């Protein structure tokens, strides 16, 4: 049985990634900040431990580790949390997946302009877009472990249902046949497990869009 650790497992993304991993037969360890956020069940172990309290030993022995950290108030925590995790992951054999943001996707193959650099990018999202892009910047310098940074679509919809109709894209922003960049949290969670199981994705950034 494959093993997966999900950090920030009680958040919107984390909880659905836990559910998807259980459906696929993984043994799941869910790290949460406080008790009563998740209940243990078959193949699910809940560990109450803040990301900033994690030590190297906490992250050893897994096939996959998913970082589902999210923060909208103290945006400095995005960079601080990845700076804390990276030393713990040196030479770790797990595949490390990060829930990212869409703003850092490039507009074309020249990889010069990002979505967040365009004039019509909403001001209210610029802060979190910059913060999540910093996380990607840190990961790009890491060579001793296998990481994949996973961008959701521009519209990341928690209320939308699972459609099982989605596409894993590369570094360049894409839309579907309707000209939309949107994906449900449930489809994103499913794509995250697809990415975990794809041995060809290594030390790279990808995105997910609904079709």
C-alpha positions in Angstrom: 0.0 0.0 0.0 1.4 3.4 -1.0 1.7 6.0 1.8 1.0 9.7 1.5 1.3 12.6 4.0 -0.9 15.6 3.6 0.2 18.8 5.3 -2.5 21.3 6.2 -5.0 18.5 5.7 -8.0 20.1 7.2 -8.1 23.0 4.7 -10.3 23.0 1.6 -7.7 21.5 -0.7 -6.1 19.3 1.9 -9.3 17.6 3.0 -10.3 16.7 -0.6 -6.8 15.4 -1.4 -7.1 13.2 1.7 -10.4 11.9 0.5 -9.1 11.2 -3.0 -6.0 9.4 -1.7 -8.2 7.1 0.5 -10.4 6.3 -2.5 -7.3 5.2 -4.4 -6.2 2.9 -1.6 -3.4 5.0 0.0 -2.5 4.8 3.6 -2.9 8.5 4.6 -1.3 10.5 7.3 -3.0 13.9 7.7 -1.1 16.6 9.5 -3.4 19.3 11.1 -2.9 22.2 13.4 -5.6 21.4 16.0 -7.5 18.4 17.1 -11.1 17.7 16.0 -10.3 18.9 12.5 -10.3 15.4 11.0 -11.4 12.1 12.5 -9.3 8.9 12.1 -10.8 6.2 10.0 -9.4 3.1 8.2 -6.1 3.9 6.5 -6.2 7.5 7.8 -3.9 8.6 10.7 -4.3 12.1 12.0 -1.3 13.9 13.5 -1.8 17.2 15.3 1.3 19.2 14.5 1.8 22.6 13.0 3.8 22.8 9.8 6.4 25.0 11.6 6.8 22.3 14.3 7.6 19.5 11.8 11.0 17.8 12.0 12.8 15.8 9.4 11.7 12.5 10.9 8.1 13.5 10.6 8.4 13.5 6.8 10.3 10.3 6.3 8.9 7.0 5.0 6.2 8.3 2.7 5.9 7.7 -1.0 4.2 11.1 -1.5 3.9 14.3 0.5 1.4 17.0 -0.4 1.8 20.5 0.9 -1.7 22.0 0.9 -0.7 25.1 2.9 -2.9 28.2 2.3 -2.9 31.6 3.9 -4.7 34.9 2.9 -3.9 37.1 5.9 -0.2 36.9 6.8 1.2 36.3 3.3 4.8 36.1 4.6 3.9 32.7 5.9 4.0 31.2 2.3 7.7 31.9 2.0 8.4 31.1 5.7 6.7 27.7 5.5 8.5 26.5 2.4 11.8 27.8 3.9 11.1 25.6 6.9 10.1 22.5 4.9 12.9 22.5 2.3 15.8 21.6 4.7 13.6 18.8 6.1 13.1 17.3 2.6 16.8 17.2 1.5 17.4 13.7 0.0 13.9 12.6 0.9 12.7 9.9 -1.5 9.0 11.0 -1.4 7.4 12.9 -4.3 6.7 16.4 -2.8 3.6 18.1 -4.3 2.7 21.7 -3.6 -0.8 23.3 -4.0 0.2 26.5 -5.9 -1.5 29.5 -7.5 -2.4 30.3 -11.1 -0.9 33.8 -11.1 2.6 32.6 -11.8 1.7 30.6 -15.0 3.4 32.1 -18.1 1.4 33.6 -20.9 3.4 32.0 -23.7 6.3 29.8 -24.5 8.8 32.6 -24.1 8.3 32.3 -20.3 8.8 36.1 -19.9 5.3 37.4 -18.7 3.2 35.7 -16.1 -0.5 36.0 -15.7 0.0 38.1 -12.5 2.1 40.6 -14.5 -0.8 41.6 -16.8 -2.6 45.0 -16.3 -6.0 43.4 -15.8 -4.9 41.0 -13.1 -7.1 41.8 -10.1 -5.4 43.9 -7.4 -7.0 41.9 -4.6 -5.1 38.7 -5.7 -1.7 40.3 -6.4 -0.5 39.8 -2.9 -1.3 36.1 -2.6 -0.1 35.5 -6.2 3.3 37.0 -5.4 3.5 35.0 -2.2 2.7 31.7 -3.9 5.1 32.5 -6.7 7.9 32.9 -4.1 7.3 29.3 -3.1 7.8 28.2 -6.7 11.0 30.2 -6.8 12.4 28.4 -3.7 11.5 25.0 -5.2 13.2 25.8 -8.5 16.5 25.8 -6.6 16.0 22.3 -5.1 17.8 19.4 -6.8 17.9 16.8 -3.9 14.3 15.8 -3.9 11.4 15.4 -6.3 9.0 18.3 -6.2 6.1 19.3 -8.4 4.3 22.6 -8.0 0.6 22.3 -9.1 -1.3 25.4 -10.2 -5.1 25.4 -10.1 -7.0 27.2 -12.9 -7.7 31.0 -12.6 -11.1 30.2 -11.2 -10.7 27.6 -8.4 -14.3 26.7 -7.5 -14.9 24.9 -4.2 -18.7 24.6 -4.8 -18.4 23.0 -8.2 -18.8 19.2 -8.5 -16.3 16.6 -9.6 -16.5 16.1 -13.4 -13.5 13.9 -13.9 -13.0 16.0 -17.0 -9.8 17.9 -16.6 -6.4 18.4 -18.2 -2.9 18.6 -16.7 -1.1 21.5 -18.5 2.5 22.7 -18.4 4.0 26.1 -17.5 1.8 28.1 -19.9 -1.6 29.4 -19.1 -4.4 27.6 -21.0 -8.2 27.8 -21.3 -10.7 25.1 -22.2 -12.8 24.9 -25.4 -15.2 27.5 -23.8 -12.3 29.9 -23.3 -12.4 29.4 -19.5 -9.7 28.7 -17.0 -11.6 27.1 -14.2 -11.5 23.9 -12.1 -13.3 22.4 -9.2 -11.5 21.6 -6.0 -12.6 18.0 -6.4 -11.2 17.7 -9.9 -8.0 19.4 -8.7 -7.7 16.8 -5.9 -8.1 14.0 -8.4 -5.5 15.6 -10.7 -3.1 15.9 -7.8 -3.1 12.2 -7.3 -2.7 11.6 -11.0 0.4 13.8 -10.8 1.7 11.9 -7.8 1.4 8.7 -9.8 3.1 10.1 -12.9 6.7 9.1 -12.7 7.6 11.5 -15.6 6.8 14.6 -13.6 9.8 15.6 -11.6 11.2 18.9 -10.4 8.7 20.9 -12.5 5.6 23.1 -12.4 2.2 22.0 -13.9 -1.3 23.3 -13.9 -4.8 21.8 -13.9 -7.8 23.1 -15.9 -11.4 21.7 -16.2 -12.5 20.8 -19.7 
